[in-house]
């Protein structure tokens, strides 16, 4: 078994932006991702996820440090 040191990159975005975020991540080298709905509150108010307009998603990618830096640029 081989062990690898990886970084977890998590992006929180409005669900309507998810396809664009995934495209950017894949173009930067992401080979796969996990996406799931999330709720919470912050500077822009509560995101309860009760309607499509208030739904956020988390998109997670495992990457090497170099890949993660490229994805954030």
Number of C-alpha atoms within 10 A of each C-alpha: 2 3 5 7 8 14 15 12 17 14 15 18 16 18 21 14 12 18 10 10 17 20 12 14 24 15 12 16 14 20 11 12 15 11 16 11 14 17 15 11 9 7 5 6 8 11 17 14 17 9 8 10 12 14 18 22 19 17 21 19 22 18 22 15 14 10 16 20 13 15 18 10 6
